[in-house]
Amino acid sequence: MGLICFDLFGTLVDPLRAMEHCLGRTCAELGLDVPARADVARFIGHPPRELVASLPGLAPARVDEAFARYWAHVEADGIAKQREYEGIPLMLTRLKRQGHSLYLVTVQPTKFARRVLHEFDLLLCFEAVCGTTPQAPQARKADVLAQLRTQGVALDGGYMVGDRGDDMTAGRGAGLIPVGVTYGYGGPAELKAAGAEHLFNSPAELDAWFRTRYPGAEIRDAFSLSE
């Protein structure tokens, strides 16, 4: 059976609308101008604190306060404003039923990532959710994968699916085959430059490729996973 690591934002879930909403409220409270959509989007795939710290006019001494305000809005109603990419639930469920080991690897806080997956009824598809902690807010994807290996998960020969160059670089460094999705926020050029071995323009294309790569029957009873 295969091992597949998935990035969260830009790969399974589109967070842009939620980020704009929470950032807009934070900026209103602090008297700051709301950054343009393109400036928000370029931080998807990076630790969330980096986005808040980049706000124009925000004094370094107020970054902690701004981040706390931003995160309060995320927890209050930000998760519900995200959207899952069409076709992702069916693909993940099928791979899980086939007996493959799926891991969520993200630079978002682990507790938050679990809540996002739960919101979209995807949590039970994964063996584990691997993210960051409040003690390491600047951790990169490579750091998260390193933690996964220390837990005894054999990564070599598996896949790392993501939409940013950091996903590809971290995956290669951990012995995973890097698979890029261009429907997210990195784009083909960024993904290719970071070493992506496969590129897919939609969840449907990614799903079709996995069906070819893993044509086996579904061997797990999906209902037993939720008991």
WOFEN-V169648 format. One record per backbone hydrogen bond with DSSP energy under -1.0 kcal/mol. CO is the residue of the C=O (numbers start at 1). NH is the residue of the N-H. If there is no record, write none. Layout:
co->CO nh->NH
co->CO nh->NH
This chain:
co->2 nh->101
co->3 nh->159
co->4 nh->103
co->5 nh->161
co->6 nh->105
co->8 nh->11
co->8 nh->12
co->8 nh->13
co->12 nh->85
co->13 nh->10
co->14 nh->83
co->15 nh->19
co->16 nh->20
co->17 nh->21
co->18 nh->22
co->19 nh->23
co->20 nh->24
co->21 nh->25
co->22 nh->26
co->23 nh->27
co->24 nh->28
co->25 nh->29
co->26 nh->30
co->27 nh->32
co->36 nh->40
co->37 nh->41
co->38 nh->42
co->40 nh->43
co->41 nh->44
co->43 nh->46
co->47 nh->50
co->48 nh->52
co->49 nh->53
co->50 nh->54
co->52 nh->55
co->55 nh->58
co->59 nh->62
co->60 nh->63
co->62 nh->66
co->63 nh->67
co->64 nh->68
co->65 nh->69
co->66 nh->70
co->67 nh->71
co->68 nh->72
co->69 nh->73
co->70 nh->74
co->71 nh->75
co->72 nh->76
co->73 nh->77
co->73 nh->78
co->74 nh->79
co->79 nh->82
co->83 nh->14
co->85 nh->88
co->87 nh->91
co->88 nh->92
co->89 nh->93
co->90 nh->94
co->91 nh->95
co->92 nh->96
co->93 nh->97
co->94 nh->98
co->95 nh->100
co->96 nh->99
co->97 nh->219
co->97 nh->220
co->101 nh->4
co->102 nh->127
co->103 nh->6
co->104 nh->130
co->108 nh->132
co->109 nh->113
co->110 nh->114
co->111 nh->115
co->112 nh->116
co->113 nh->117
co->114 nh->118
co->115 nh->119
co->116 nh->120
co->117 nh->122
co->118 nh->121
co->122 nh->125
co->123 nh->126
co->128 nh->104
co->130 nh->106
co->132 nh->110
co->133 nh->136
co->136 nh->139
co->140 nh->144
co->141 nh->145
co->142 nh->146
co->143 nh->147
co->144 nh->148
co->145 nh->149
co->146 nh->150
co->148 nh->153
co->149 nh->152
co->155 nh->158
co->158 nh->177
co->159 nh->5
co->160 nh->179
co->161 nh->7
co->162 nh->181
co->164 nh->168
co->165 nh->169
co->166 nh->170
co->167 nh->171
co->168 nh->172
co->169 nh->173
co->170 nh->174
co->171 nh->176
co->172 nh->175
co->175 nh->157
co->177 nh->160
co->178 nh->197
co->179 nh->162
co->180 nh->200
co->187 nh->191
co->188 nh->192
co->189 nh->193
co->190 nh->194
co->191 nh->196
co->192 nh->195
co->198 nh->180
co->200 nh->182
co->202 nh->206
co->203 nh->207
co->204 nh->208
co->205 nh->209
co->206 nh->210
co->207 nh->211
co->208 nh->212
co->209 nh->213
co->210 nh->214
co->223 nh->226
